[in-house]
Amino acid sequence: DSQSMPDKFTIEVDSIPFWKIGLHCFKNYSQPINGILLGNLENDNLLIQDSIPLSHGYSLGPTVEVALMMIDEHCQKKNLKIVGYYQANELLSDSKINTLAQTIGNKIQSHFPQAKILMIDNSKLNSSSVPFKLFTKDDGKTWREGNSQSIVVSEITLSGLQELLSNRVHEQLSDFDDHFYDVSKDWLNTSLFKTSPKSR
C-alpha cells in the first residue's frame, strides 16, 4: 500500500548533491533554477549521491534533451541512475510544482518509476532546516506532495553549505546553461569542492 510507504521510505541526500543545489540557488538568487538528481535505490530507500545543475531562468529549452543524454552517459560510467529532479521557483515563498517540473519529472519517471521531485523552499535555504518539499507519483498518474519528513540531510551537510557560501564558492558553480554558452565551464563541477567542508 503506497499510503504507508512514506513512514519507512527515506530519501537520503548526501553532502555533495545538497551543496551543489544550494550553491546553484544562491548563484542565481533572483532566478528560477533546476537540475537533475543522481543516485541509487538501497533497501528500498533512495540515496541521492550527486546533482547536476541544469539551468537558471529556465533558458535551457530544447537543449534539455542533449543535457539528459550527457548526464545519462555520465551515470553509466559512475554506476548511478537519474533518480529525480530539483527546482527552485523565482519567488522566495513559492515552492509549488509547475508544468516544467512535471514534464521533466515524467520523463525521468518513465525510466525510473521511483523518481522524486524536490521543490526548494527558498526561505529555508542556508538554515538548519531541510529546504525541500517532496513530490511523488506513487499512483503513476499525478505528482502529489509527499511526506517531506522522509528527506534526510545531515546537520554537518546543512552547516557545510553556510561555510561554502561564506567562501563564495557559489560563484564558481556551472550549470548546463553556462556550459552551452561557454564549453570550458564544467557542468560536473569536478573541482568545486577541493577545499570543501568535511563531508559526513
Salt bridges, closest charged atoms under 4 A:
GLU12 OE2 - ARG200 NH2 2.97
ASP14 OD1 - ARG200 NH2 2.35
ASP50 OD1 - LYS20 NZ 2.89
GLU65 OE2 - LYS107 NZ 2.78
ASP138 OD1 - LYS116 NZ 3.70
ASP139 OD2 - ARG144 NH1 2.77
GLU171 OE2 - ARG168 NE 2.55
ASP175 OD2 - HIS24 NE2 2.97
ASP175 OD2 - HIS56 ND1 2.64
ASP177 OD2 - HIS56 ND1 3.69
ASP178 OD2 - LYS27 NZ 3.55
